[in-house]
Amino acid sequence: MSLRDRSCVTGIGETAYLRGATKSAFELQVEASLKAIADAGLTPKDIDGVIPIGIVSGTADDFIENFGLPDLRFSAQVPHGGASPAMALQAAAMAVANGVCSHVLITFGRNISAVAAGGNKAGARIHNMPQFHYVTEFEHPMGASAPAQLYAPMARRHMELYGTTVEQFGEVAVACREHALLNGNAVMKKPITLEDHRQSRMIADPFRLLDCSLESDGGAAVVVSSAERARDLRHRRVFISGVAAGHPDSPGSITQRPDMTSLGLAKAAPRAFRMAGVTPADIDVAEIYDCFTYAVIRQLEDMGFCAKGEGGPFVSGGRLRIGGALPTNTHGGLLSQAHVWGLNHVVELARQLRGDGGRAQVAGAEVGVVTGYGDMGDGALAIMRRE
Amino acid sequence: MNQAQPKPPQSPTALSRPFWEGAAAGRLMIQRCAACGKLRHYPRLLCDACYSDAVEWIEASRRGTIHSWTVAHHAFHPAFKDELPYTLVTVDLEEGVRALGRWTGEPPAIGQPVTGAFVARPDGVDLVFAPSTA
């Protein structure tokens, strides 16, 4: 039986996003979790499912202990980096639709400032993760260490094969920044232009500084409830209408991937759209995982918003900005709001579909999509609609 | 600048030891399934075509074409700071698998024919590609 419209995002919560947080990752995660639970109109003891995102802060057991959860019936780990939040929606939807539990808390917190202060920056961190073992053994010793360096050849090849340009990368960066400025809770607070993007320093050609997502601290959480239970909660129901996950070939090594311009999302997207009974033309607002500007262009193609190779022209001329053809990352994304592994994208889509987007609200937003993209190409997406 | 900062180590595993021993001798070794003959790289436990774990190692040509490339302008590990900027190339080897390597000289172009060689460094070897000579 299809999962279509059988679960809802009923609660959303976020901490302040910043750099140099004084709270621990778990404190930030708890703060966001309590906000999401209260937002749903629930109490912590109503939570009977927990999916912590990553093993970077609290475990499911930590939530039993700190919230006094009387009967946690479901927990899961989804170890796919930035794809984990959207994949967690899939797991939560399955759990509540099948009566395994009623309310699943999906929760994340990080204090990367504290981690980085210990010398453990992005280029070092991933090499403690088992899913990066091929990179660690064969590429890191040669100086291919960090995601920017590992993803850059994908972007370069896309540019060479399809003519994708620096300006088109810049369009993504500028749209995200413009949207972040509409948001009272974003790390980046100054406007940028396409020229600022082009002039920003080169990190890993073709990625400039303004092509790269932020390192930031904060927590985010959502509650997923069965569609029936959601009827009695505080907000207008926001249904998970379609949800799917997919993995690229050679997930652990971009170098060995047969088509390095194709991501797991290409496999997942048709499943999710079919489940939801909609097409990309029906999408009013998109929250697309933006670890790098190029990743947004690539995912638009993988989801079928445009043909392969047409992602660059698709984003040109401000089409991703609010008022454009496909308002995207209305919160500012990982590029300009905060990097909490994309759980902020899930929060923002629910907010938009409730009509609570404030100055960033997309008028008449009824159907939207959120994606996750992690660990070099794992992908997931959820299509949501308001009641 | 701390010149003594060591690079991330080249750490062979039981699975990959023949690759690293070959590299030290200037040879690019890749796995061949002893049951069905399929070539594979990076080293894996099983053949994904026939699921056999019987493996033999063959020497690859080190010849191929550029699949893609990047130039690092920022050191994500302090050991590479003095080498900036440096170029990394992804190469389609004639054997049908890929290799990542360093590159020196003029910027590479996708499709360009290249040949690799192992170049010594203090703690091991790096695979460095250059344009193939006709």
Interface residues (C-beta under 8 A of the other chain):
Chain A: K121 A122 G123 A124 H127 Y134 T136 E137 F138 E139 H140 P141 M142 G143 A144 S145 A146 A148 Q149 A152 P153 M154 R156 R157 E160 L161 R201 M202 I203 A204 D205 P206 S253 T255 Q256 M260
Chain B: K7 P8 P9 Q10 S11 T13 S16 H41 Y42 H67 S68 W69 T70 V71 A72 H73 H74 A75 F76 H77 F80 E83 P85 Y86 L88 T90 V97 R98 A99 L100 G101 R102 I110 G124 D126 L127
